[in-house]
Amino acid sequence: MPETRFTDIRRFESIDSTNRYLLDEARNGAPEGVVVVADHQSSGRGRLGRHWEAPPGSNLLASVLLRPDLAPADRHLATAVVALAAIDAIVTETGMAPGIKWPNDLVGPGYRKLAGVLAEADMGSNATGGVGAMCPAIVVGIGVNVGWPLSDGDLPDDLVGIATSLRQETGRPVDRTALLHRLLAALEPRVAALGSVDGRARLGSDLRRHCTTIGERVRVDLLDESFEGTAIDVTAEGHLIVDVGVCMRTVVAGDVIHLRPIGDTRHAPGSFGSHE
Ligand code: BT5
């Protein structure tokens, strides 16, 4: 592996959540670059208290500790760097090129979810300025469906038609450790890019290039409201711009559901199925 900041790799057979572990380490002053990888999580988590499913020994479950000097408006780029590095790694290891479903999913054919990214920030004790102070921690976790599911029959009912895996899509086994090392190697230059205006602009345009949500009819679920529109772009900070007819709305955080005509996207306006 080329030189990277990710040399402290801590492996667990079983843990509650790699993100939880690394957030605790961050609160105790752990430096940027620590990586945690687990064979199994008993409480793997998604956003908003959701659960992340993965049977023991089947998928890549990892978190990295970043301390980028980012303005609050740019923090979505921390999710983006891991998503983009994961795409690079998956392309190299399998030849398959997932897209990014805004804000945090890697998807394969039919928008089925191959991976989810969860960024959690600790704005605690190390967030103050001054000599020797560290930037606030952002722990970015990723679950990549590598070997599981083998087929739709492996999935719980609520994930049928929603989830897929590299194994299911390619028909070949994929090495989780090789994938992690590729991901970390690809992450190094992307994390470095967070540190400059030009670098962040490049990340924004990479995100835009891979984002399958652009051009889609979407429903956006925010904490206190929902609305529909057409996703037309992603800003340099990684926020989604949705044309709602009367105006453009910029979405910083929220759930996006791709709405598509059932059957044929072009011939059935008004009749939409959803892809969460
Ligand atoms: C995510 O949340 O997609 C972020 C998932 C992050 C998981 C990693 S694993 C390593 C690290 N440590 C952790 O504790 N977490 C991170 P969200 O967008 O909220 O999506 C969660 C939803 O995805 C669930 O409610 C399910 O509907 C669905 N889901 C759960 N497990 C899945 C899987 N293996 N594949 C596809 N979809 C899944």
Boltz pocket constraint, residues with backbone or C-beta under 6 A from the ligand:
constraints:
  - pocket:
      binder: B
      contacts: [[A, 16], [A, 17], [A, 18], [A, 19], [A, 20], [A, 41], [A, 43], [A, 44], [A, 45], [A, 46], [A, 47], [A, 48], [A, 50], [A, 51], [A, 52], [A, 53], [A, 54], [A, 60], [A, 61], [A, 62], [A, 63], [A, 104], [A, 105], [A, 113], [A, 114], [A, 115], [A, 116], [A, 117], [A, 118], [A, 141], [A, 142], [A, 143], [A, 145], [A, 148], [A, 158], [A, 159], [A, 162], [A, 163], [A, 164]]
      max_distance: 6.0
